[in-house]
Amino acid sequence: MLTTFEVLAQPIRRSILDRLRDHDCLVGELAEVIGLTQPLASKHLRVLRDAGLVNVRVDGPRRRYSLRPEPLAELDDWLTPYRWMWETHLDRLGVHLDTMPDHRVR
């Protein structure tokens, strides 16, 4: 079984999660919006489901997927102690950019 990191390493799967963030979707809807064939979308959704990142509700021949935020919250909790590393770098970049002369084209 893949770890959450391995599952999320695939950009297509992250795109699927981004779509599901706003509302539940049918497989066909996701496939069309992301530009996948329906079988390929189903394959990625199966990986996301097996990792516990999405729920599926069967409605006759159709399958409606929804986001499960709990695993992402767990991932966020795990990342929290490491945030200082990039926040410090971004803060320093902001200070540096604030001290640079303005070279806008007029």
C-alpha positions in Angstrom: 0.0 0.0 0.0 1.2 3.5 -0.9 1.9 6.1 1.8 0.0 9.4 1.7 3.1 11.1 0.4 3.4 8.6 -2.4 -0.2 9.0 -3.3 0.0 12.8 -3.3 3.3 12.9 -5.3 1.2 12.3 -8.4 0.1 15.8 -9.8 -3.1 14.3 -11.3 -4.2 13.0 -7.9 -3.6 16.4 -6.4 -5.7 18.0 -9.1 -8.5 15.5 -8.3 -8.4 16.5 -4.7 -8.4 20.2 -5.6 -11.6 19.6 -7.6 -13.2 17.6 -4.8 -12.4 20.4 -2.3 -15.4 22.4 -3.5 -18.0 19.7 -4.1 -18.6 16.0 -4.7 -18.1 14.8 -8.3 -18.9 11.9 -10.5 -16.0 10.1 -12.2 -17.0 11.4 -15.6 -17.1 15.0 -14.4 -13.6 14.7 -12.9 -12.2 13.0 -16.0 -13.6 15.7 -18.3 -12.4 18.7 -16.1 -8.9 17.3 -15.6 -8.6 15.9 -19.2 -8.4 12.2 -18.5 -10.1 9.2 -19.9 -12.7 7.8 -17.5 -10.8 4.6 -16.9 -7.7 6.5 -16.0 -9.6 8.8 -13.7 -11.1 5.7 -12.0 -7.7 4.3 -11.5 -6.4 7.4 -9.8 -9.6 7.6 -7.7 -9.1 4.0 -6.6 -5.6 4.9 -5.3 -7.0 7.9 -3.5 -9.8 5.8 -2.0 -7.4 3.1 -0.9 -5.3 5.8 0.8 -8.4 7.0 2.6 -8.3 10.4 1.0 -11.7 10.1 -0.8 -15.1 8.5 -0.1 -17.2 6.9 -2.8 -21.0 6.7 -2.9 -22.5 4.3 -5.4 -25.7 5.5 -7.0 -26.8 2.8 -9.5 -24.2 2.7 -12.3 -22.6 6.0 -11.1 -20.0 6.7 -8.5 -19.8 10.0 -6.7 -16.6 10.9 -5.0 -16.0 13.3 -2.0 -13.0 14.5 -0.2 -12.1 13.1 3.2 -10.2 16.0 4.9 -9.1 14.0 8.0 -6.0 12.4 6.4 -5.0 15.8 5.1 -5.4 17.3 8.6 -3.1 14.5 9.9 -0.6 15.4 7.2 -0.8 19.1 8.1 -0.3 18.2 11.8 2.8 16.3 10.8 4.2 19.1 8.7 3.6 21.8 11.4 7.0 21.4 13.2 8.8 21.9 9.8 7.0 25.1 8.7 9.5 27.3 10.4 12.1 26.3 7.9 10.3 27.7 4.8 8.5 30.5 6.7 11.9 31.8 7.9 13.2 31.7 4.3 10.1 33.4 2.9 10.3 36.1 5.6 14.0 36.8 4.7 13.0 36.9 1.0 10.3 39.5 1.8 12.7 41.7 3.7 15.2 41.4 0.8 12.6 42.3 -1.8 11.4 45.3 0.4 15.0 46.7 0.4 15.5 46.4 -3.4 15.1 49.5 -5.5 11.9 49.8 -7.6 12.7 49.1 -11.2 9.3 49.1 -12.7 8.9 50.0 -16.4 6.9 53.1 -16.9 
